[in-house]
Every structure is written in C-alpha cells, then in structure tokens.
C-alpha cells in the first residue's frame, strides 16, 4: 500500500482508513435498505462477521453504525461450512383468485415434494404461503435442511439461559424483561421500551426465531386459537388518517414458528387452519400479534 499512499500524499494508515470507509458506505447502504424493508429495530440489530475480511471490516462498520458485533469461531471458512449445511429451497407459484383451503393444501404438498426431491430431509421441510390479493398470485415457499444438522450437537438451554439471551438481544434501552409464556419447544420474552412492548421468540436450543418491536403473546389451546386471533386483530389495530394498521401473526405450534401476514384476518385464519387442523385440539400453542407501526 505504500506506493499508493505516496502517490496520494497520505500515510498508509490514512489510506487504510479511506479504504475501510468506502467499504463501510456500501455495507451501510445495504444494511439500511434491508432494515427498512423488513422493518428491523435498530436497537435490536447486531452485525455478525463471516468471511476472510470480517476481522477488519465488521468492527469498523459496527463502530460507525453504533451497533454491537460478533465474529464467530472459524469465520474465515464459514462459507464452506455453510455449503455443507445449506438450506434447500423450492418455490411454487399459481394465479388463483380467492384460493380455497384445498387449493393451498395442494400447493403446499407440491412445494414440499419438490423440496424433498431437491435433497431436503422430509422432517425439516417448512412451507410458507404468500397471497397477493391484487394479482391473485399464491406463492408456496418450501425450505428444508440437508441431512447434516449442527443442531443435533446442541443441548437445550434453560429458562435462565434463554432469559439472558433475550435480554442481551433486547439491548440496554429495554426494561422489565420477563417470560411472557412458554411451551415445551419455545420461550417468549417481552420487555418495555417507552410505549412499545418488544418481544422475542426463542427455541429451546437458544436460537432467536422472531424479533418484534411491539407485540403481545398469548398461550392457548389449539382448538381455541381463532378467538385469540380475532381479539388481537381488533385490539391491536392502529388507526391512522390514511389507513388501519393491523397486526401480523406468528404461531408457535409444535417445533415450528409460522409467520402469517395476510391483509385480512380471514385469509390469515385460512392459512392457520391448514397448519393447525391436524394438531391435537388440546395442544398448547402460542399466538403472537405484532404491530409494525405504532406511530
């Protein structure tokens, strides 16, 4: 770098700073765009550095963005590990105005079969359904993992360990962190940040599955979930001058967390029925209602 620094009339350290700043500009633009798209809370964000340049770039970007960061062990070869543990993903799309449960059930089966045929282990496949009312397009996104699983090596975390993980993820601006509810597969923690109630869903392996900036959770029997959904749909509505903002829903049933974000409650319940109808009516599940915008 010395010849370049001499050409520019600056020191090597100043040149290195300029290179890092140029990189930071690109990284910051990307992260800011993704945070806006997915409505991520800045206080809950953390940079995780992977790849050969992580040790140099991530601490610099984290300092500039005022975010915490971590660099996992063996970060320089994480891409190779990722290939071995890669998720398998298949997408099925159809134009179906006013889809019925049978239409969606058939699409879920088709997406599941395609994902398994691509190499996913059958018991790991999850299918997410998206319905676009304007275009009438229904999308089934199936994801699953290969037979290689690192989670098999992890022990379950205790409630105390889960609390510490949630508290650290909430950040210093969140007070009154407490366990809202739990099942044999998940912990749900809430806190207070001003008028907001941030929420975290953790599985028993200690992984944070869902982050919400303002949400509530209720544990209910599977047979009674529709009543809770209806109550959250009404009670969490935010009325603004131009529109009514309704909550998005997450349901923890068995070992899975499923995201439901249709534009009306009937579509949400149609998708929920498909996932919950085959479960024991007396099984305890958790319903989470998340309001993205309370302004």
Secondary structure, DSSP 8 states (H G I E B T S, - for coil): -HHHHHHHTS-HHHHHHHHHHHHHHHHHHHHHHHHHHTT--GGG-EEEE-STTHHHHHHHHHHHHT-EEEE-TTGGGHHHHHHHT-EEEEEEEEE-TT--HHHHHHHHHHHHHHHHHTT--GGG-EEEEEEETTTTEEEEEEEEE-S--SGGG-----HHHHHHHHHHHH-TT-EEEEEEEE-SSEEEEEEEBTTB--EEEEETTS-EEEEESSEEEEEEEGGGHHHHHHHHHHHT-EE-SS-EE--EEEEEETTEEEEE--SSHHHHHHHHHHHHTTS-TT-EEEEEEE-S---
